[in-house]
Amino acid sequence: MELLSPAGNLEKLRAAINFGADAVYLAGPGFGLRAASTEFSPADLETAVSESHARGVKTYVTVNATPHENEYPALGSYLDLLARVKPDGLIVSDPGVILLCRERLPGTPIHLSTQANAVSSAACRAWYGMGVRRIVLARELSLSEIKEIKRKIPEDLALEAFVHGSMCVSYSGRCLLSGYFTGRDANRGDCTQPCRWKYRVGRLSGELIEESRPDEPIPVEEDAGGTFILASRDLSMIEHLADLAEAGVSSLKIEGRMKSALYVAAVTNAYRMALDSLARGEKTVDPRLLSELESVSHREYSTGFYYGNPHDDPNVVSRPGYLGEKSYLAAVVGYDEKTELALLEQRNKLTVGDEVEILSPGLFGRAFTVSALFDENGNGIDATPHPGMKFRLPVPFPVSSGDLLRCRARAGECD
């Protein structure tokens, strides 16, 4: 199975590639259903595809927004850019966009976005008839439904499914809350994530009251199915990859273009090791992989709807907020074996005496204590307070460019 990782910028793309992704997905400038901070400029888009291909990694570009009539000229120009860049696939949800992609990029594989919420073999065959060659399945499907869909579709129509990351309480992410509260449309890439804001329940009225909008209470009503409130758990299927393979899924998608490079690296690394273990015939997942997934920013984990009905269990969280992430401290730029000094680029403050770990591809975090720090010129320093600064750090084992330095424990100054 293909391991497909998110790339919100070049740093995250390089982390995904370095830590074992078979393919990455990203957005160019516009039409990609994520905020502008995760969009690649035309120049960066070319760099991304070039670097990915040089490492044997495929690149899929999201074009899954739903454009209005007056946006089609800009969309046409954007597709002309993609035709020059030559990605390995386009992730699309709108039928009109699919036809335009076939016209402007003939021969480029088209993947149906999960936003199109394909939930049946009939729908998959219909999209196949329009030229789609991969279906990113709706997250609301069970494994038994996926298996039945696979049995009834053409052999050359691949199935992709999410295995890790944020989920949404709205069906296939079709949420109206952001537009209702702020005028920013989630279905056009501008979601403000109001499902994760801080709410309280009015003592007398029972209405939901958002912390920064006390004068705009939200009525809460209950039907025969119960009351489902907002924030969903996160998905984690690392212990069930064999079931996904048996159901006919050929691409495993990690969510998280908005997450940190450390998140991308740690999650990709964990799933890469799990897939490699599965390929060796090993039946159980190393518990250390579960610890790796606990080390990144997340909400309570679940297996989503693969083993149950969303009407029976909506997978909402039992407590608010995110669970802690080990701080991303620095990225390794180089290493001198003679001096055992690594050259790093700072992401967060590091201090002499901190307990830290190096995360390397195919390995679990290797721990050590920061015994000394030096600036780029070799002068001793007590800490690394400046974002992006280069510094040197004694590391008691060889490391490589692209390895990441993180805080070892949640307690301590580096966290």
Sequence and secondary structure as in RCSB ss.txt:
>XXXX:A:sequence
MELLSPAGNLEKLRAAINFGADAVYLAGPGFGLRAASTEFSPADLETAVSESHARGVKTYVTVNATPHENEYPAL
GSYLDLLARVKPDGLIVSDPGVILLCRERLPGTPIHLSTQANAVSSAACRAWYGMGVRRIVLARELSLSEIKEIK
RKIPEDLALEAFVHGSMCVSYSGRCLLSGYFTGRDANRGDCTQPCRWKYRVGRLSGELIEESRPDEPIPVEEDAG
GTFILASRDLSMIEHLADLAEAGVSSLKIEGRMKSALYVAAVTNAYRMALDSLARGEKTVDPRLLSELESVSHRE
YSTGFYYGNPHDDPNVVSRPGYLGEKSYLAAVVGYDEKTELALLEQRNKLTVGDEVEILSPGLFGRAFTVSALFD
ENGNGIDATPHPGMKFRLPVPFPVSSGDLLRCRARAGECD
>XXXX:A:secstr
 EEEEE SSHHHHHHHHHTT SEEEEE SSSSSS GGGB  HHHHHHHHHHHHHTT EEEEEE S   GGGHHHH
HHHHHHHHHH  SEEEE  HHHHHHHHHHSTTS EEE GGG   SHHHHHHHHHTTEEEEE  TT  HHHHHHHH
HTS TT EEEEEEEE   SSGGG   HHHHHHS  GGGT    GGGS EEE TTT  EEETTEEEEEE    BTT
B   S B EEE GGGHHHHHHHT  EEEE  TTS HHHHHHHHHHHHHHHHHHHTT  S  HHHHHHHHTSSB  
EE TTSSS TTT   B SS S B    EEEEEEEEETTTTEEEEEESS  BTT EEEEE TTS  EEEE   EEE
TTS EESB  STT EEEEE SS   TT EEEESSSSSTT 
